[in-house]
Amino acid sequence: MKLHIKYLAAGVIAMTSLAAAAQSRSAYFLDNFLYNYQHNPAMGRDSLAKGEVAMPMLGNLNVGISSNLGLRDLYFRTADGRLTTFMNPSVSASKFMKGINKHNRVGFEMREQIIGFGFKGIGGYNHVSVNAVADLQARVPGSLFSFLKEGVTNKTYEIGRVDANLQSFVEVALNHSHSLDKYVPGLRVGGTFKLLLGLGNADINMDRADLILGQDAWRAVTNGTVRINVGGVHFKTDDDEVLDGADMDGFKLGGFGMALDFGATYRLNQDWDFALAFNDIGFIKWNYNAEYGTNGERTFSTADYKIDPDNFEDSFDAMSDAFDALYQLKAHKGLTSRTRAIAGTMKASARYTLPQYRRLSFGLLNTTHMQKRYAWTEFRLSANVTPVDWLGVSCSYGLGTFGSSFGWMLNIAPKGFNFFVGMDHTFGKLAKQGIPLNLDGQFSMGINFPF
């Protein structure tokens, strides 16, 4: 089983409806929400409760999908009302390419709390939690979709810069927040230390994939690299050092690392408060690193081969093998571990509480995801109301890299029990078949027991 860049790229394309930021930002301004400290570690609960215990596996579950490319860009309605893909001849290339971006952002994120609890102490409020985190980010150039739609024409296609990154790890997090009100009225600070246990990491970079399709000859140039770190997985190569499958040799941690969250909140007066936080500033040192690539640029031209009509099969096989070699990944020697930063996030917010009704507030939150070529940003405006102490409701509207979205959060917290459910990206219009035309979506829920 040869593992080729073209198959890895196909996997990236298959995920072009996914991207994310899993933690609920719609709940950010709700005072009775338990997990604000994951947005800003200075947000404690010492004025609201003595502590809380999360239901194992269900205390704080977050899954998100979003994209600047949705099903509405890939599916079209025919004259008789049926849905068809962009490959249908009835869909013109110009109509299809109107919905395709130069850089199509893709990805996925999940965060699930395995166990967690909070308590007053050390002069402030504390949280201890163990969370499973998975993050996938990818980019696909619009030129690749142009090639798929237009097929073989006398044209040059530059379809490189197909990139994907996957990180999966478990974090053991210790959080503490502390009021500095007696030194600076209205100021509260906090921090979280995280021990990171790496499960798996993969980097796919197709730096160059040029196709020149002429009348007399076709020419292709490729250059790509794949780096994979999965503890307990042994990657096999053939006699030519070409990647040829993998074997599982028991479970092992893929690496270790650490990260920090730090933040502050400041209440200017009864009406206004502000907050700033930097989360997940850290790294993982990945072991068992395997690196494969094309070892520089590879070139193929049909002009270098002639089809012998008397020996068609052998001559065609020779040309096919040469083309196949464009994508074969050969092992790189000497790299056994590498250190990679995890994706950091900055969050800045301002909130105004209505003087006439203190249970109603309006907030603006900016979230900036810092991850080089996978960076994104969003501004989210929220209206938040807590009509009684045990009920909080928020409605929000977000605008950013992945477009606009409507979000909401319902937080029910009677004495001794807490349940919340909400979405940052609510599914919009559905096709007749019940398929969302836009795959932006985010879901959060949790069950906890305050005391």
C-alpha positions, 0 to 999 in steps of 0.5 A, spaced: 500 500 500 503 506 497 501 512 501 502 518 496 501 525 496 495 525 492 491 521 496 493 525 502 490 531 498 484 528 497 483 527 504 484 534 505 479 536 500 474 531 503 474 535 509 473 542 506 466 543 509 469 542 516 473 548 521 472 550 528 472 553 534 469 549 539 468 552 545 462 556 546 463 564 545 455 565 546 456 564 553 462 568 554 458 574 558 453 570 562 455 571 569 452 564 571 456 560 566 461 555 569 466 555 564 468 562 562 474 561 565 476 557 559 475 563 555 479 568 560 482 564 566 481 571 571 473 569 570 472 566 577 466 564 581 468 565 588 462 570 589 457 565 586 458 558 589 463 554 594 465 549 588 462 545 583 463 538 580 462 536 573 459 530 570 464 525 567 465 526 560 459 530 560 461 536 564 463 540 558 462 537 551 464 542 545 464 540 537 464 545 532 464 545 524 465 551 520 468 553 513 468 559 508 466 553 503 459 550 504 455 545 500 451 551 497 458 552 493 458 545 491 451 543 490 447 546 485 439 545 483 438 543 476 432 545 471 427 540 474 429 542 481 434 536 483 440 537 487 447 536 483 454 536 484 459 542 481 461 536 476 455 536 472 455 539 465 449 543 466 453 547 472 458 552 468 465 553 470 464 560 471 458 559 476 461 554 480 468 558 481 464 564 483 463 561 490 470 558 491 475 562 494 482 563 493 484 560 499 479 555 502 479 554 509 477 548 512 478 544 519 475 541 525 475 542 533 473 538 539 474 539 546 471 534 551 472 535 559 473 528 562 473 530 569 473 536 572 471 540 579 472 547 582 473 550 589 474 556 593 481 556 596 488 560 596 485 567 596 481 566 590 477 560 586 480 554 583 479 549 577 482 542 576 480 539 569 482 533 564 480 535 557 481 531 551 482 536 545 482 535 537 484 540 532 484 540 525 486 545 520 487 545 513 487 550 506 485 548 499 487 553 493 481 555 489 485 552 483 484 545 485 477 546 484 478 549 477 482 543 475 477 538 477 471 542 474 475 544 467 478 538 466 483 537 461 484 544 457 490 547 454 492 551 461 497 551 467 494 549 474 498 551 480 495 547 485 500 547 490 499 550 498 495 544 500 496 544 507 493 540 513 495 540 520 492 535 526 493 535 533 490 531 538 492 531 546 490 530 553 490 536 557 491 536 565 489 543 567 490 547 574 486 554 574 487 559 579 483 566 579 484 572 584 481 578 586 486 584 586 480 589 588 484 592 594 490 594 590 486 596 584 479 597 584 475 592 579 481 588 577 482 581 577 487 576 574 488 569 573 492 563 570 492 556 568 497 551 567 496 545 562 500 539 562 499 536 555 500 529 553 500 528 546 496 523 542 498 524 535 500 530 530 500 530 522 503 536 518 501 535 510 504 540 506 504 540 498 508 546 497 508 545 489 503 541 484 504 545 477 500 542 471 501 544 464 496 541 460 498 543 453 496 540 446 503 536 444 505 534 451 503 534 459 508 536 464 507 536 472 512 538 477 511 536 485 514 538 491 511 535 498 512 533 505 508 529 510 510 529 518 507 524 522 507 523 530 503 517 533 506 513 539 506 506 538 505 506 530 510 504 526 511 506 518 513 501 513 517 502 507 519 498 501 526 497 498 526 504 495 525 507 502 518 509 499 512 509 505 508 503 504 503 502 510 503 502 517 503 497 523 500 498 530 505 496 536 501 498 542 499 505 545 504 510 547 504 517 548 506 521 542 509 527 546 509 531 552 508 539 553 506 544 557 501 551 556 499 557 559 493 561 559 493 568 563 488 573 563 485 579 567 478 582 567 477 590 569 470 593 572 471 600 570 464 602 574 457 599 575 456 599 567 462 597 564 467 592 564 473 589 560 477 583 559 483 580 555 486 573 555 491 569 552 490 562 552 494 556 550 501 559 549 505 553 549 508 547 545 508 539 545 515 536 543 513 530 539 517 523 539 516 518 534 517 523 528 516 520 521 518 524 516 517 523 508 517 527 502 518 527 495 526 529 496 525 536 492 521 537 486 519 532 481 518 533 474 514 529 469 513 530 461 509 526 456 514 528 451 519 524 454 515 517 453 513 514 446 508 509 445 510 503 441 504 501 438 507 494 437 508 494 445 503 498 447 502 495 454 509 496 456 511 503 454 504 505 457 506 502 464 513 505 463 510 512 463 504 510 468 510 508 473 514 515 472 507 519 473 506 515 479 513 517 482 511 524 482 507 523 488 511 517 492 513 519 499 520 517 501 523 516 508 527 522 511 533 520 515 535 522 522 529 526 525 526 523 531 523 528 535 520 535 534 517 541 538 511 544 535 507 550 538 500 549 539 494 554 536 494 560 541 488 564 542 487 572 544 480 574 547 478 581 548 472 583 550 467 589 553 461 589 556 455 594 558 450 593 563 444 596 562 443 601 568 435 601 568 435 593 568 442 590 571 440 583 569 441 585 562 447 586 558 450 587 551 457 585 550 462 585 544 468 579 544 473 579 539 477 572 538 483 571 534 486 564 533 493 565 532 496 559 528 500 562 522 497 560 515 491 557 519 489 564 523 482 566 523 478 572 527 471 573 529 467 579 532 461 577 536 456 581 539 451 578 544 445 580 548 445 577 555 439 576 560 439 573 567 432 574 569 433 570 575 439 567 578 438 560 576 436 562 569 441 565 563 440 566 556 444 569 551 443 571 543 449 573 539 451 575 532 458 573 529 462 576 523 469 574 521 474 569 517 468 564 516 463 569 515 457 570 519 453 566 524 447 566 529 448 563 536 445 562 543 446 559 549 441 557 555 444 556 562 439 553 567 442 553 574 438 551 580 441 550 587 445 544 586 444 542 579 447 546 572 445 544 565 447 548 559 446 547 551 447 552 546 450 553 539 455 559 536 453 557 529 446 555 528 444 551 522 441 555 517 437 554 510 436 546 509 435 543 502 429 539 500 433 533 502 434 536 509 441 537 508 444 544 510 446 548 505 451 551 509 455 547 514 457 552 519 455 549 526 457 549 533 454 545 539 456 545 546 452 542 552 454 540 559 451 537 566 454 540 573 453 540 580 455 546 584 455 546 591 
